């Protein structure tokens, strides 16, 4: 008589075990047909029963256990996704829905974040209450939507979400943030550190947006959609920077969702990516909002880059050389010409060198294009030497070309193949080029000097080189820039400065070429200073080889005759009264000129108050100091908030220099210092 109650008691006590055993066999059978994991959920005891394969993925289960409660399963869910999971389960338990379809992240056995898609359907009893549910867990279902490495969504998901928001007219911003110099970080600290940093950025961006979806859009960049005003975007980005302070820096780009008319999500992302590129180009570690004007410029630069690549592939089609004459200052007879690169784009027409030269350097195309320029100019020089045997050709050499291994040999081989004398070639190097002060250029210069190729420093006076370094490099020529030549007849300062340059160059057996001469008055003033060569629009603008020949070699041409008449008029004008300089240059102006042209760092400070009185341009550049007056020397030069413990002021006197060495950690260089007390 008591058997029935006992049986019921046993059934309730072992319900979980009996159901687990029964459905384990069913779930195991299903597992043989797919790589997914299956589960059975019993609403009466709020317990999940999983197929055996779940042990391979989740650290929650042991060898003899594949069941867990809702709270236990929650412990393996990524914290940001747990609330959504619990909300879905409450709907199922309350009978408000029968379908279970969720996407969320869990931690796998190795601690990595894995996206899963979990789907199921519940069975109701006769009263309409949920009884049990069978479902599956799949990683493959999200393979095309999520980035399994960082646990974020991927580019496909971002584009789908953006398309939806664009159609709905949702306001807000797309923010893209990228790690600065990740490649350098990987080299210095290792790939493991870099990989951990990527995961950290993804998590911090999610935290900074209070749980917004985060998308990994490429190797080191992440995106999120912020449905707020621009100030919120700035706050989020600043918060993210603070989280990562000391570990890396970030650059960001943002674009409003609705301000610009865009055809699709891909275009909107391009706008955000362009803003990110601009932020990196402006120095990194900053946020940049999209500018249509900047985008158009970058788009034009990309199109130009494509045209340049195409030109090189097609045998340098579109490239040409223009030639500007160089004449002797005393007679105005032709000395030679400077070869100048020009480019014609099928899409853009004639393109300024200021636009295409930087792209050639950035892409590395300058190396092959530079050799094409050399070969073409040397062939032209050989042709013109039939008219003037000593005709010279000058060619500009980019710093990128100088960095190329074997450039010295390549140039010498090209000259030898051309059949002209090496002394007929002058290679022009820009003075402001940082390589000019590097010992690495010595070997190339030495090889060219031995081959009798001439070296010229272009734009002399605009950079930071000094005459001592130029002497070490055995430079043949300096070209004085147009900024000093312009209206020299009206500037005492420039007149004396050019005079000093010529005098110093002559003392070192260097030729001087003044370029940028545009007026007769400038010509008359410069002839008085006796440079060797002159160049400028007054004689001719850069022109084609055919125009050059017509101007200088075809004696029957109108252009040739007109040139002779014009040059004779220059000499007539020279006889006229020369413009009088209005004042004498002072000693202070001479001293200022010397200090500002010096490559070494020169400063003057008060030994008692430490106030900085003077810092020359070389020092301002090396220490990144723009406004120095009134600053303390220890702050401006060493980055310290108090006088330096190694200060030598008490050791100085007026009779001799105190010489010592110092590692300046503020700018990362070691210096030899020569200090002296001034009365």
NORMONOR-V994994 format. One record per residue. N is the residue number from 1. RES is the residue in one small letter. D_LAST is the distance of its C-alpha to the last C-alpha in Angstrom with 1 decimal. Layout:
n=N res=RES d_last=D_LAST
n=N res=RES d_last=D_LAST
//
This chain:
n=1 res=x d_last=121.9
n=2 res=x d_last=118.4
n=3 res=x d_last=117.4
n=4 res=x d_last=116.1
n=5 res=x d_last=113.6
n=6 res=x d_last=112.3
n=7 res=x d_last=111.8
n=8 res=x d_last=109.8
n=9 res=x d_last=107.6
n=10 res=x d_last=106.9
n=11 res=x d_last=106.2
n=12 res=x d_last=103.5
n=13 res=x d_last=102.0
n=14 res=x d_last=101.8
n=15 res=x d_last=101.2
n=16 res=x d_last=97.6
n=17 res=x d_last=98.6
n=18 res=x d_last=101.7
n=19 res=x d_last=99.9
n=20 res=x d_last=97.0
n=21 res=x d_last=99.4
n=22 res=x d_last=101.3
n=23 res=x d_last=98.4
n=24 res=x d_last=96.5
n=25 res=x d_last=99.3
n=26 res=x d_last=99.2
n=27 res=x d_last=95.4
n=28 res=x d_last=95.5
n=29 res=x d_last=98.1
n=30 res=x d_last=95.9
n=31 res=x d_last=92.9
n=32 res=x d_last=94.8
n=33 res=x d_last=94.7
n=34 res=x d_last=90.9
n=35 res=x d_last=87.5
n=36 res=x d_last=87.0
n=37 res=x d_last=87.5
n=38 res=x d_last=90.2
n=39 res=x d_last=90.6
n=40 res=x d_last=93.3
n=41 res=x d_last=92.3
n=42 res=x d_last=94.9
n=43 res=x d_last=94.3
n=44 res=x d_last=96.6
n=45 res=x d_last=94.3
n=46 res=x d_last=91.1
n=47 res=x d_last=90.7
n=48 res=x d_last=89.5
n=49 res=x d_last=91.4
n=50 res=x d_last=89.8
n=51 res=x d_last=91.0
n=52 res=x d_last=90.0
n=53 res=x d_last=87.4
n=54 res=x d_last=85.1
n=55 res=x d_last=84.1
n=56 res=x d_last=82.4
n=57 res=x d_last=80.0
n=58 res=x d_last=79.5
n=59 res=x d_last=78.5
n=60 res=x d_last=80.6
n=61 res=x d_last=83.8
n=62 res=x d_last=85.2
n=63 res=x d_last=88.0
n=64 res=x d_last=90.8
n=65 res=x d_last=89.4
n=66 res=x d_last=88.9
n=67 res=x d_last=89.2
n=68 res=x d_last=86.8
n=69 res=x d_last=86.6
n=70 res=x d_last=84.6
n=71 res=x d_last=81.8
n=72 res=x d_last=81.7
n=73 res=x d_last=81.3
n=74 res=x d_last=78.6
n=75 res=x d_last=76.5
n=76 res=x d_last=76.0
n=77 res=x d_last=75.2
n=78 res=x d_last=71.6
n=79 res=x d_last=70.6
n=80 res=x d_last=69.8
n=81 res=x d_last=73.4
n=82 res=x d_last=75.3
n=83 res=x d_last=76.0
n=84 res=x d_last=77.5
n=85 res=x d_last=79.7
n=86 res=x d_last=81.0
n=87 res=x d_last=81.7
n=88 res=x d_last=83.8
n=89 res=x d_last=85.8
n=90 res=x d_last=86.5
n=91 res=x d_last=88.0
n=92 res=x d_last=90.2
n=93 res=x d_last=91.3
n=94 res=x d_last=92.1
n=95 res=x d_last=94.3
n=96 res=x d_last=92.2
n=97 res=x d_last=91.9
n=98 res=x d_last=93.6
n=99 res=x d_last=91.1
n=100 res=x d_last=88.1
n=101 res=x d_last=85.4
n=102 res=x d_last=81.8
n=103 res=x d_last=78.7
n=104 res=x d_last=76.2
n=105 res=x d_last=74.0
n=106 res=x d_last=74.8
n=107 res=x d_last=73.1
n=108 res=x d_last=75.0
n=109 res=x d_last=75.5
n=110 res=x d_last=72.1
n=111 res=x d_last=70.2
n=112 res=x d_last=69.6
n=113 res=x d_last=70.4
n=114 res=x d_last=73.5
n=115 res=x d_last=75.0
n=116 res=x d_last=78.7
n=117 res=x d_last=81.4
n=118 res=x d_last=84.0
n=119 res=x d_last=87.3
n=120 res=x d_last=90.6
n=121 res=x d_last=93.6
n=122 res=x d_last=95.3
n=123 res=x d_last=99.1
n=124 res=x d_last=100.5
n=125 res=x d_last=103.6
n=126 res=x d_last=106.6
n=127 res=x d_last=104.7
n=128 res=x d_last=101.8
n=129 res=x d_last=99.4
n=130 res=x d_last=97.2
n=131 res=x d_last=98.8
n=132 res=x d_last=96.8
n=133 res=x d_last=94.5
n=134 res=x d_last=94.0
n=135 res=x d_last=90.9
n=136 res=x d_last=88.5
n=137 res=x d_last=84.9
n=138 res=x d_last=83.4
n=139 res=x d_last=80.0
n=140 res=x d_last=81.1
n=141 res=x d_last=81.8
n=142 res=x d_last=78.1
n=143 res=x d_last=77.0
n=144 res=x d_last=76.3
n=145 res=x d_last=74.6
n=146 res=x d_last=72.3
n=147 res=x d_last=69.5
n=148 res=x d_last=70.9
n=149 res=x d_last=67.6
n=150 res=x d_last=65.6
n=151 res=x d_last=68.5
n=152 res=x d_last=67.5
n=153 res=x d_last=69.6
n=154 res=x d_last=69.1
n=155 res=x d_last=68.6
n=156 res=x d_last=72.3
n=157 res=x d_last=72.4
n=158 res=x d_last=69.4
n=159 res=x d_last=71.0
n=160 res=x d_last=74.3
n=161 res=x d_last=72.6
n=162 res=x d_last=70.6
n=163 res=x d_last=73.8
n=164 res=x d_last=75.5
n=165 res=x d_last=72.7
n=166 res=x d_last=72.4
n=167 res=x d_last=76.2
n=168 res=x d_last=76.1
n=169 res=x d_last=73.3
n=170 res=x d_last=71.2
n=171 res=x d_last=67.7
n=172 res=x d_last=64.7
n=173 res=x d_last=62.2
n=174 res=x d_last=62.2
n=175 res=x d_last=59.1
n=176 res=x d_last=58.2
n=177 res=x d_last=55.5
n=178 res=x d_last=54.4
n=179 res=x d_last=52.5
n=180 res=x d_last=49.2
n=181 res=x d_last=49.0
n=182 res=x d_last=52.3
n=183 res=x d_last=52.7
n=184 res=x d_last=49.3
n=185 res=x d_last=50.2
n=186 res=x d_last=53.5
n=187 res=x d_last=51.8
n=188 res=x d_last=49.3
n=189 res=x d_last=51.6
n=190 res=x d_last=55.1
n=191 res=x d_last=57.9
n=192 res=x d_last=59.3
n=193 res=x d_last=56.0
n=194 res=x d_last=56.1
n=195 res=x d_last=59.8
n=196 res=x d_last=59.2
n=197 res=x d_last=56.4
n=198 res=x d_last=58.7
n=199 res=x d_last=61.2
n=200 res=x d_last=58.6
n=201 res=x d_last=57.4
n=202 res=x d_last=61.0
n=203 res=x d_last=61.7
n=204 res=x d_last=58.5
n=205 res=x d_last=59.2
n=206 res=x d_last=62.7
n=207 res=x d_last=61.3
n=208 res=x d_last=58.7
n=209 res=x d_last=61.5
n=210 res=x d_last=63.9
n=211 res=x d_last=66.3
n=212 res=x d_last=66.3
n=213 res=x d_last=67.7
n=214 res=x d_last=65.1
n=215 res=x d_last=65.6
n=216 res=x d_last=64.1
n=217 res=x d_last=63.9
n=218 res=x d_last=62.4
n=219 res=x d_last=60.7
n=220 res=x d_last=57.6
n=221 res=x d_last=58.4
n=222 res=x d_last=60.3
n=223 res=x d_last=61.7
n=224 res=x d_last=63.1
n=225 res=x d_last=64.7
n=226 res=x d_last=63.3
n=227 res=x d_last=65.8
n=228 res=x d_last=63.2
n=229 res=x d_last=60.6
n=230 res=x d_last=57.3
n=231 res=x d_last=55.4
n=232 res=x d_last=57.6
n=233 res=x d_last=56.7
n=234 res=x d_last=53.0
n=235 res=x d_last=53.7
n=236 res=x d_last=55.8
n=237 res=x d_last=53.2
n=238 res=x d_last=50.4
n=239 res=x d_last=52.7
n=240 res=x d_last=53.4
n=241 res=x d_last=49.7
n=242 res=x d_last=49.3
n=243 res=x d_last=52.3
n=244 res=x d_last=50.8
n=245 res=x d_last=47.2
n=246 res=x d_last=45.9
n=247 res=x d_last=48.9
n=248 res=x d_last=48.4
n=249 res=x d_last=47.3
n=250 res=x d_last=49.8
n=251 res=x d_last=50.0
n=252 res=x d_last=52.7
n=253 res=x d_last=54.7
n=254 res=x d_last=57.0
n=255 res=x d_last=59.7
n=256 res=x d_last=62.1
n=257 res=x d_last=65.7
n=258 res=x d_last=67.2
n=259 res=x d_last=64.7
n=260 res=x d_last=65.3
n=261 res=x d_last=68.7
n=262 res=x d_last=69.0
n=263 res=x d_last=72.2
n=264 res=x d_last=71.9
n=265 res=x d_last=69.9
n=266 res=x d_last=68.5
n=267 res=x d_last=66.8
n=268 res=x d_last=65.3
n=269 res=x d_last=63.9
n=270 res=x d_last=62.4
n=271 res=x d_last=60.5
n=272 res=x d_last=59.1
n=273 res=x d_last=58.3
n=274 res=x d_last=56.5
n=275 res=x d_last=54.4
n=276 res=x d_last=53.6
n=277 res=x d_last=52.6
n=278 res=x d_last=50.3
n=279 res=x d_last=48.6
n=280 res=x d_last=48.0
n=281 res=x d_last=46.7
n=282 res=x d_last=44.2
n=283 res=x d_last=42.6
n=284 res=x d_last=45.3
n=285 res=x d_last=45.5
n=286 res=x d_last=46.7
n=287 res=x d_last=49.8
n=288 res=x d_last=50.8
n=289 res=x d_last=53.8
n=290 res=x d_last=56.0
n=291 res=x d_last=55.2
n=292 res=x d_last=58.0
n=293 res=x d_last=55.6
n=294 res=x d_last=53.7
n=295 res=x d_last=57.0
n=296 res=x d_last=58.3
n=297 res=x d_last=55.1
n=298 res=x d_last=55.6
n=299 res=x d_last=59.3
n=300 res=x d_last=58.6
n=301 res=x d_last=56.2
n=302 res=x d_last=58.9
n=303 res=x d_last=61.5
n=304 res=x d_last=59.2
n=305 res=x d_last=58.6
n=306 res=x d_last=62.4
n=307 res=x d_last=62.8
n=308 res=x d_last=60.2
n=309 res=x d_last=61.9
n=310 res=x d_last=65.3
n=311 res=x d_last=64.0
n=312 res=x d_last=62.9
n=313 res=x d_last=66.2
n=314 res=x d_last=68.1
n=315 res=x d_last=66.5
n=316 res=x d_last=63.4
n=317 res=x d_last=65.5
n=318 res=x d_last=63.4
n=319 res=x d_last=60.5
n=320 res=x d_last=60.0
n=321 res=x d_last=57.5
n=322 res=x d_last=56.2
n=323 res=x d_last=54.8
n=324 res=x d_last=52.1
n=325 res=x d_last=52.0
n=326 res=x d_last=49.1
n=327 res=x d_last=49.4
n=328 res=x d_last=47.9
n=329 res=x d_last=45.4
n=330 res=x d_last=46.8
n=331 res=x d_last=50.5
n=332 res=x d_last=50.7
n=333 res=x d_last=53.2
n=334 res=x d_last=53.6
n=335 res=x d_last=51.5
n=336 res=x d_last=52.4
n=337 res=x d_last=52.1
n=338 res=x d_last=50.2
n=339 res=x d_last=52.7
n=340 res=x d_last=52.0
n=341 res=x d_last=53.9
n=342 res=x d_last=56.1
n=343 res=x d_last=58.4
n=344 res=x d_last=61.5
n=345 res=x d_last=62.7
n=346 res=x d_last=66.5
n=347 res=x d_last=65.5
n=348 res=x d_last=62.3
n=349 res=x d_last=62.7
n=350 res=x d_last=59.7
n=351 res=x d_last=56.7
n=352 res=x d_last=53.0
n=353 res=x d_last=51.1
n=354 res=x d_last=48.5
n=355 res=x d_last=51.3
n=356 res=x d_last=53.1
n=357 res=x d_last=50.4
n=358 res=x d_last=48.7
n=359 res=x d_last=52.2
n=360 res=x d_last=52.9
n=361 res=x d_last=49.8
n=362 res=x d_last=50.5
n=363 res=x d_last=54.1
n=364 res=x d_last=53.4
n=365 res=x d_last=55.7
n=366 res=x d_last=52.9
n=367 res=x d_last=53.8
n=368 res=x d_last=57.3
n=369 res=x d_last=56.6
n=370 res=x d_last=53.8
n=371 res=x d_last=56.2
n=372 res=x d_last=58.7
n=373 res=x d_last=56.2
n=374 res=x d_last=55.5
n=375 res=x d_last=59.2
n=376 res=x d_last=60.1
n=377 res=x d_last=57.3
n=378 res=x d_last=58.1
n=379 res=x d_last=61.7
n=380 res=x d_last=60.8
n=381 res=x d_last=58.6
n=382 res=x d_last=61.4
n=383 res=x d_last=63.7
n=384 res=x d_last=61.4
n=385 res=x d_last=60.8
n=386 res=x d_last=64.4
n=387 res=x d_last=63.1
n=388 res=x d_last=59.7
n=389 res=x d_last=59.7
n=390 res=x d_last=55.9
n=391 res=x d_last=55.5
n=392 res=x d_last=52.5
n=393 res=x d_last=52.4
n=394 res=x d_last=49.2
n=395 res=x d_last=49.5
n=396 res=x d_last=47.1
n=397 res=x d_last=46.6
n=398 res=x d_last=45.9
n=399 res=x d_last=43.7
n=400 res=x d_last=46.9
n=401 res=x d_last=48.6
n=402 res=x d_last=45.9
n=403 res=x d_last=46.4
n=404 res=x d_last=50.1
n=405 res=x d_last=51.3
n=406 res=x d_last=52.7
n=407 res=x d_last=51.3
n=408 res=x d_last=50.4
n=409 res=x d_last=54.0
n=410 res=x d_last=55.5
n=411 res=x d_last=53.6
n=412 res=x d_last=54.5
n=413 res=x d_last=58.2
n=414 res=x d_last=58.3
n=415 res=x d_last=57.1
n=416 res=x d_last=59.6
n=417 res=x d_last=62.4
n=418 res=x d_last=61.6
n=419 res=x d_last=62.3
n=420 res=x d_last=59.3
n=421 res=x d_last=56.7
n=422 res=x d_last=53.7
n=423 res=x d_last=51.4
n=424 res=x d_last=52.9
n=425 res=x d_last=51.2
n=426 res=x d_last=47.6
n=427 res=x d_last=46.4
n=428 res=x d_last=43.8
n=429 res=x d_last=41.4
n=430 res=x d_last=39.3
n=431 res=x d_last=35.6
n=432 res=x d_last=35.0
n=433 res=x d_last=37.5
n=434 res=x d_last=35.9
n=435 res=x d_last=38.1
n=436 res=x d_last=36.2
n=437 res=x d_last=33.4
n=438 res=x d_last=36.1
n=439 res=x d_last=37.4
n=440 res=x d_last=40.9
n=441 res=x d_last=41.2
n=442 res=x d_last=40.6
n=443 res=x d_last=44.3
n=444 res=x d_last=45.7
n=445 res=x d_last=43.4
n=446 res=x d_last=44.3
n=447 res=x d_last=48.0
n=448 res=x d_last=47.9
n=449 res=x d_last=46.1
n=450 res=x d_last=48.7
n=451 res=x d_last=51.4
n=452 res=x d_last=49.7
n=453 res=x d_last=48.9
n=454 res=x d_last=45.9
n=455 res=x d_last=43.0
n=456 res=x d_last=41.2
n=457 res=x d_last=38.3
n=458 res=x d_last=39.4
n=459 res=x d_last=37.2
n=460 res=x d_last=34.2
n=461 res=x d_last=31.0
n=462 res=x d_last=32.2
n=463 res=x d_last=31.4
n=464 res=x d_last=28.7
n=465 res=x d_last=29.7
n=466 res=x d_last=27.5
n=467 res=x d_last=28.9
n=468 res=x d_last=28.5
n=469 res=x d_last=30.9
n=470 res=x d_last=33.2
n=471 res=x d_last=33.4
n=472 res=x d_last=34.3
n=473 res=x d_last=37.1
n=474 res=x d_last=38.2
n=475 res=x d_last=38.4
n=476 res=x d_last=40.6
n=477 res=x d_last=39.7
n=478 res=x d_last=37.2
n=479 res=x d_last=38.6
n=480 res=x d_last=36.3
n=481 res=x d_last=37.1
n=482 res=x d_last=38.9
n=483 res=x d_last=36.0
n=484 res=x d_last=34.1
n=485 res=x d_last=37.3
n=486 res=x d_last=38.6
n=487 res=x d_last=38.7
n=488 res=x d_last=36.2
n=489 res=x d_last=37.7
n=490 res=x d_last=36.2
n=491 res=x d_last=32.7
n=492 res=x d_last=30.1
n=493 res=x d_last=27.8
n=494 res=x d_last=30.6
n=495 res=x d_last=31.8
n=496 res=x d_last=28.6
n=497 res=x d_last=28.1
n=498 res=x d_last=31.6
n=499 res=x d_last=31.2
n=500 res=x d_last=28.2
n=501 res=x d_last=30.3
n=502 res=x d_last=33.2
n=503 res=x d_last=31.4
n=504 res=x d_last=29.8
n=505 res=x d_last=33.2
n=506 res=x d_last=35.0
n=507 res=x d_last=32.8
n=508 res=x d_last=34.1
n=509 res=x d_last=37.7
n=510 res=x d_last=37.7
n=511 res=x d_last=40.0
n=512 res=x d_last=38.6
n=513 res=x d_last=40.8
n=514 res=x d_last=39.9
n=515 res=x d_last=42.0
n=516 res=x d_last=43.1
n=517 res=x d_last=43.9
n=518 res=x d_last=46.3
n=519 res=x d_last=46.4
n=520 res=x d_last=47.1
n=521 res=x d_last=44.0
n=522 res=x d_last=41.8
n=523 res=x d_last=43.9
n=524 res=x d_last=43.4
n=525 res=x d_last=39.6
n=526 res=x d_last=39.4
n=527 res=x d_last=41.8
n=528 res=x d_last=39.5
n=529 res=x d_last=36.8
n=530 res=x d_last=39.5
n=531 res=x d_last=39.4
n=532 res=x d_last=42.3
n=533 res=x d_last=44.1
n=534 res=x d_last=44.5
n=535 res=x d_last=46.1
n=536 res=x d_last=46.9
n=537 res=x d_last=49.6
n=538 res=x d_last=49.8
n=539 res=x d_last=51.7
n=540 res=x d_last=53.3
n=541 res=x d_last=53.0
n=542 res=x d_last=53.7
n=543 res=x d_last=57.5
n=544 res=x d_last=60.4
n=545 res=x d_last=61.4
n=546 res=x d_last=64.4
n=547 res=x d_last=62.3
n=548 res=x d_last=59.8
n=549 res=x d_last=62.8
n=550 res=x d_last=64.2
n=551 res=x d_last=61.0
n=552 res=x d_last=60.2
n=553 res=x d_last=63.4
n=554 res=x d_last=66.5
n=555 res=x d_last=66.8
n=556 res=x d_last=69.8
n=557 res=x d_last=68.1
n=558 res=x d_last=67.1
n=559 res=x d_last=63.6
n=560 res=x d_last=63.0
n=561 res=x d_last=64.1
n=562 res=x d_last=62.0
n=563 res=x d_last=58.9
n=564 res=x d_last=59.4
n=565 res=x d_last=59.9
n=566 res=x d_last=56.8
n=567 res=x d_last=54.6
n=568 res=x d_last=56.0
n=569 res=x d_last=55.0
n=570 res=x d_last=51.4
n=571 res=x d_last=51.5
n=572 res=x d_last=53.1
n=573 res=x d_last=50.4
n=574 res=x d_last=47.8
n=575 res=x d_last=49.3
n=576 res=x d_last=48.8
n=577 res=x d_last=45.8
n=578 res=x d_last=42.7
n=579 res=x d_last=40.6
n=580 res=x d_last=37.8
n=581 res=x d_last=34.3
n=582 res=x d_last=33.2
n=583 res=x d_last=29.5
n=584 res=x d_last=27.0
n=585 res=x d_last=24.5
n=586 res=x d_last=20.9
n=587 res=x d_last=17.9
n=588 res=x d_last=16.7
n=589 res=x d_last=20.2
n=590 res=x d_last=20.2
n=591 res=x d_last=16.9
n=592 res=x d_last=18.5
n=593 res=x d_last=21.7
n=594 res=x d_last=20.4
n=595 res=x d_last=18.7
n=596 res=x d_last=21.9
n=597 res=x d_last=24.2
n=598 res=x d_last=22.6
n=599 res=x d_last=24.8
n=600 res=x d_last=22.2
n=601 res=x d_last=20.6
n=602 res=x d_last=16.9
n=603 res=x d_last=15.1
n=604 res=x d_last=11.8
n=605 res=x d_last=12.1
n=606 res=x d_last=10.9
n=607 res=x d_last=11.3
n=608 res=x d_last=13.3
n=609 res=x d_last=15.4
n=610 res=x d_last=15.6
n=611 res=x d_last=15.8
n=612 res=x d_last=15.8
n=613 res=x d_last=14.1
n=614 res=x d_last=15.4
n=615 res=x d_last=18.2
n=616 res=x d_last=19.8
n=617 res=x d_last=23.6
n=618 res=x d_last=24.3
n=619 res=x d_last=22.7
n=620 res=x d_last=24.5
n=621 res=x d_last=27.7
n=622 res=x d_last=27.4
n=623 res=x d_last=26.6
n=624 res=x d_last=28.8
n=625 res=x d_last=26.1
n=626 res=x d_last=26.9
n=627 res=x d_last=25.0
n=628 res=x d_last=21.7
n=629 res=x d_last=19.9
n=630 res=x d_last=19.9
n=631 res=x d_last=21.0
n=632 res=x d_last=19.8
n=633 res=x d_last=18.5
n=634 res=x d_last=21.2
n=635 res=x d_last=23.8
n=636 res=x d_last=23.0
n=637 res=x d_last=22.3
n=638 res=x d_last=24.6
n=639 res=x d_last=27.1
n=640 res=x d_last=26.6
n=641 res=x d_last=27.1
n=642 res=x d_last=24.9
n=643 res=x d_last=21.7
n=644 res=x d_last=22.5
n=645 res=x d_last=24.1
n=646 res=x d_last=22.5
n=647 res=x d_last=18.8
n=648 res=x d_last=16.6
n=649 res=x d_last=13.4
n=650 res=x d_last=14.5
n=651 res=x d_last=14.9
n=652 res=x d_last=11.5
n=653 res=x d_last=9.4
n=654 res=x d_last=7.2
n=655 res=x d_last=10.6
n=656 res=x d_last=12.8
n=657 res=x d_last=13.7
n=658 res=x d_last=15.7
n=659 res=x d_last=18.9
n=660 res=x d_last=21.4
n=661 res=x d_last=24.1
n=662 res=x d_last=24.9
n=663 res=x d_last=28.1
n=664 res=x d_last=27.1
n=665 res=x d_last=30.3
n=666 res=x d_last=29.3
n=667 res=x d_last=29.8
n=668 res=x d_last=31.8
n=669 res=x d_last=29.8
n=670 res=x d_last=28.3
n=671 res=x d_last=24.9
n=672 res=x d_last=23.0
n=673 res=x d_last=19.3
n=674 res=x d_last=16.4
n=675 res=x d_last=13.3
n=676 res=x d_last=9.8
n=677 res=x d_last=6.6
n=678 res=x d_last=3.8
n=679 res=x d_last=0.0
//
